[in-house]
Amino acid sequence: MLPLFINSLNKREIFRQASNIKPDERMHDYIKLNTLTPLAINNWLYPKIYPIHNIYDNKNSLTIGVENDNGNITLPSITPCIFDKFEENGIYLIDDNDMIYVYICNDVNK
């Protein structure tokens, strides 16, 4: 996993060699890298991806985000952060501990 994290770190603003990166963005990443816990850095470099296109079952009832018998909220499963694992008709929530993105694939029913 170390090569994966090093490659992810090289793509962040702190280490990128592009000339269009502002000093404020580079400093933001520098401070973030020095202040986050190891778990938070892990999530920052390798974000959590939640599929939200399948939150309803075949009976059209909500299965994700509802309270179960133990009082816990059911969360969607985490998809690996690999583009090949994405379904062509899926909608995904990407959380990198800094921002939350919604990724909508090309073949989503409108």
C-alpha positions, 0 to 999 in steps of 0.5 A: 500500500505504500506505493499507492499512498506515495503516488496519491501524495505526489498528486496533491498540491504540496508536491505537484510541480505544476506552475498553476498552483497557488502558494496558499493551496500549497501551504494549506496542504502542508499544514494539513499534512502536518496536523492530521492524524494518520487515519485522517491522512489515510482518508485524505489520500485514499478517499472513501467512496460510497455508492448511493445509486442502490439505496432502494431495494426491489420493493422501492423501500429505503435500505440505507440511512434507516435505523435498524433494530439495534438503533444504529444507522445503516450506511452504504458499503464502501467501494474501493477507490479504483475506477474499474470498480465503478458501475457505469450507471452509478452515483457515488459519494466521495469523501476525502475528509476535506470535501465531499464530491458527488460523482455521477457516471455517464449511463445514469438513468435521467 
